């Protein structure tokens, strides 16, 4: 096989891995409705399963579980706190609202990132990014049924936005201080810390959980947590960050489609329009960000 053919095959393989990873990330949202436990309990049990699987992936890839520097353990602790709170609010958002609305609210994070990142990189905020922020705000307003946090959907949207803010903070901190480690290595520590931090507040007696619920938890932890993180990291070996970012914007689409097919979830016209505004803005900012990085 020629070098060109090998490169094309590697790119195709990477794209397939990336799309499967994003599809699985989108499917994660369904478990907020499938598993009859609180958002916190789902997060703890999911992370407990994923922790062991990620440890196995790291060892199979012949990577070290130990971190290079002592200070990296403190960074991992901070990232673990952010990601655990992100997951709890993520699942709670969809339990209160719906899979589609919760995912769309969460996907405000790409625009949050471009608005916040200049603070860390000490660069100027561009006018086009401010306009993107206004566009996303318009999309979010279209999702809100009434401006009252006593309304479950409105409260769910608020939690989705908080989840997005936590995810944005985690991503920026990871990029600044933890990017020397692979995806599975980083997530190994973040899932471990999430279990340690959240386990004391576990609401359900795990011995009372039925076998079918445990099966759902194992599927969530293995196939919808550990596996997509490993596939996503693997796809980046042959794909650009631009491609990964653009394909990742399909996550709410995949999640909403799966919710419609598998959960018979209904989506109204305001959700469709608001969601399109938010997702198109996310795609636009992803393209703009990659142009800026090339420059």
C-alpha positions in Angstrom: 0.0 0.0 0.0 1.4 3.4 -1.0 2.0 6.2 1.5 -1.0 8.2 0.0 -3.3 5.2 0.3 -2.2 4.6 3.9 -2.8 8.2 4.8 -6.3 8.1 3.2 -7.1 4.8 5.0 -5.9 6.4 8.3 -8.0 9.4 7.8 -11.1 7.3 7.0 -10.5 5.2 10.0 -10.1 8.3 12.2 -13.3 9.8 10.9 -15.2 6.6 11.6 -13.8 6.5 15.2 -14.6 10.2 15.6 -18.3 9.8 14.4 -18.8 6.8 16.6 -17.3 8.7 19.6 -19.6 11.7 19.0 -22.6 9.4 18.5 -21.8 7.6 21.8 -21.4 11.0 23.6 -24.8 12.0 22.2 -26.3 8.7 23.4 -25.0 9.4 27.0 -27.9 11.8 27.4 -30.5 9.0 27.0 -29.4 7.4 30.3 -30.7 10.5 32.2 -34.2 9.1 31.3 -33.4 5.4 31.1 -31.8 5.0 34.6 -34.3 5.7 37.4 -31.8 7.3 39.7 -30.8 10.8 40.6 -28.3 12.7 38.5 -25.7 12.5 41.3 -26.1 8.7 41.7 -25.9 8.1 37.9 -22.7 10.2 37.8 -21.1 8.3 40.7 -21.9 4.8 39.4 -21.0 5.7 35.9 -17.6 7.1 36.9 -16.9 4.0 39.1 -17.4 1.7 36.1 -15.5 4.0 33.7 -12.6 4.4 36.1 -11.7 0.7 35.9 -12.2 0.5 32.1 -10.0 3.6 31.5 -7.3 2.2 33.8 -7.3 -0.9 31.5 -7.1 1.2 28.4 -4.2 3.2 29.7 -2.3 -0.1 30.6 -3.1 -1.7 27.2 -1.7 1.4 25.4 1.4 0.9 27.6 1.0 4.4 29.2 1.8 5.2 32.8 -1.0 5.7 35.3 1.3 7.8 37.5 1.6 11.5 36.7 5.0 13.1 35.9 5.0 15.8 38.5 3.5 16.2 42.1 1.7 19.4 41.2 -0.1 17.5 38.4 -2.1 15.6 41.0 -3.4 18.9 42.4 -4.4 19.9 38.8 -6.1 16.6 38.3 -8.0 17.2 41.6 -9.3 20.5 40.3 -10.2 19.1 36.9 -12.0 16.2 38.7 -14.1 18.6 40.8 -15.1 20.6 37.7 -16.0 17.5 35.6 -17.9 15.8 38.4 -20.1 18.9 38.9 -20.4 19.2 35.1 -21.8 15.7 34.9 -24.3 16.1 37.8 -25.7 19.3 36.3 -25.7 17.7 32.8 -27.9 14.8 33.8 -30.1 16.9 36.1 -30.7 19.3 33.2 -32.1 16.6 31.0 -34.1 14.9 33.7 -35.8 18.3 34.4 -36.2 19.4 30.8 -35.7 16.9 28.0 -32.7 15.3 26.3 -32.9 17.7 23.3 -33.3 20.9 25.4 -30.7 19.8 27.9 -28.1 19.0 25.2 -28.8 22.2 23.3 -28.4 24.3 26.5 -25.1 22.5 27.2 -23.8 23.2 23.7 -23.5 26.8 24.5 -20.0 25.8 25.8 -18.1 26.4 22.4 -19.2 30.0 22.4 -18.5 30.4 26.1 -15.0 29.1 25.4 -14.2 31.7 22.8 -15.6 34.5 25.1 -13.6 33.3 28.1 -10.4 32.0 26.6 -8.9 35.5 25.8 -8.7 36.1 29.5 -6.2 33.2 29.8 -4.4 33.8 26.6 -4.3 37.6 27.2 -5.6 38.3 23.7 -8.3 40.8 22.7 -12.0 39.7 22.5 -13.2 40.0 18.9 -16.5 41.7 17.9 -17.5 38.6 16.0 -17.3 36.6 19.2 -19.5 39.0 21.0 -22.0 38.7 18.2 -21.8 34.9 18.5 -22.5 35.3 22.2 -25.6 37.4 21.5 -26.8 34.8 18.9 -26.4 32.0 21.4 -28.3 34.0 24.1 -31.1 34.5 21.5 -31.2 30.7 20.9 -31.4 30.0 24.6 -34.2 32.5 25.1 -36.2 30.7 22.4 -35.9 27.5 24.4 -37.3 29.0 27.6 -41.0 28.4 28.1 -41.4 31.0 30.9 -38.8 33.1 32.8 -39.5 31.3 36.1 -37.1 28.8 37.7 -40.0 27.0 39.3 -40.8 25.7 35.8 -38.8 22.5 35.4 -37.9 23.1 31.8 -36.5 26.6 32.6 -34.6 25.3 35.6 -33.3 22.4 33.4 -32.0 25.0 30.8 -30.3 27.0 33.6 -28.6 23.8 34.8 -27.6 23.0 31.2 -25.9 26.4 31.0 -24.2 25.9 34.4 -23.0 22.5 33.1 -21.6 24.2 30.0 -19.8 26.8 32.1 -18.2 24.0 34.2 -17.2 22.1 31.1 -15.7 25.3 29.6 -13.6 25.9 32.7 -12.5 22.2 32.7 -11.5 22.4 29.0 -9.5 25.6 29.4 -7.7 24.4 32.5 -7.0 21.1 30.9 -5.5 22.8 27.8 -3.4 25.2 29.9 -2.1 22.7 32.5 -2.8 19.1 31.7 -2.6 18.6 27.9 0.6 16.6 28.1 -1.5 13.6 29.1 -3.7 11.5 26.8 -7.5 11.5 26.9 -7.8 8.1 28.7 -5.0 9.1 31.2 -6.8 12.4 32.0 -10.2 10.9 32.3 -8.9 8.0 34.5 -8.0 10.6 37.2 -11.2 12.7 36.6 -13.5 9.7 37.0 -11.6 8.6 40.1 -11.9 12.0 41.7 -15.6 12.3 40.8 -16.3 9.0 42.6 -14.3 10.1 45.7 -15.9 13.5 45.9 -19.5 12.5 45.1 -19.8 9.1 46.7 -20.5 10.4 50.3 -23.7 12.0 48.9 -24.9 8.8 47.1 -28.7 8.7 47.7 -29.3 5.1 46.7 -28.3 1.9 48.5 -26.4 0.1 45.8 -27.4 -3.3 47.1 -31.0 -2.4 46.3 -30.3 -1.6 42.7 -31.9 -4.3 40.4 -29.8 -6.2 37.8 -31.4 -4.5 34.8 -30.5 -1.0 36.2 -26.9 -2.3 36.9 -26.7 -3.4 33.3 -27.7 0.1 32.1 -25.1 1.6 34.4 -22.4 -0.8 33.1 -23.3 0.0 29.5 -23.2 3.7 30.3 -19.8 3.5 32.0 -18.1 1.2 29.5 -19.7 2.0 26.1 -20.8 5.6 26.6 -18.1 6.9 28.9 -14.8 5.1 28.6 -15.1 3.9 25.0 -15.9 7.3 23.3 -13.1 9.0 25.2 -10.7 6.4 24.0 -12.0 6.6 20.4 -12.0 10.4 20.4 -8.3 10.4 21.6 -7.4 7.8 19.0 -9.1 9.7 16.1 -7.0 12.8 16.9 -3.9 10.9 15.7 -5.0 11.1 12.1 -7.4 14.1 12.1 -7.1 17.8 12.7 -8.5 19.7 15.7 -10.8 21.5 13.2 -12.3 18.3 12.0 -12.8 17.0 15.5 -14.4 20.3 16.6 -16.8 20.4 13.6 -17.9 16.7 14.0 -18.3 17.2 17.7 -21.0 19.8 16.9 -23.2 16.9 15.7 -23.5 15.7 19.3 -26.8 17.4 20.1 -28.2 16.3 16.7 -27.2 12.7 17.4 -28.6 12.9 21.0 -31.9 14.5 19.9 -32.4 12.0 17.1 -31.7 9.0 19.4 -34.2 10.5 22.0 -36.9 10.9 19.3 -36.4 7.3 18.0 -35.8 5.5 21.3 -37.6 7.6 23.9 -40.4 9.0 21.6 -39.4 12.5 22.8 -41.3 15.4 21.2 -39.5 18.5 19.9 -41.4 21.7 19.4 -40.6 24.4 16.7 -39.0 26.8 19.2 -36.6 24.1 20.3 -35.7 23.4 16.7 -35.1 27.1 15.8 -33.3 27.9 19.1 -31.2 24.7 18.7 -30.3 25.6 15.1 -29.2 29.1 16.1 -27.0 27.7 18.9 -25.5 24.8 16.9 -24.8 26.9 13.8 -23.1 29.5 16.0 -21.0 26.7 17.6 -20.0 25.5 14.1 -19.1 29.1 13.0 -17.0 29.7 16.1 -15.2 26.3 15.6 -14.3 27.4 12.1 -13.2 30.8 13.2 -11.2 29.4 16.1 -9.3 27.1 13.7 -8.5 30.0 11.3 -7.2 32.0 14.2 -5.0 29.2 15.4 -3.6 28.7 11.9 -2.8 32.4 11.6 
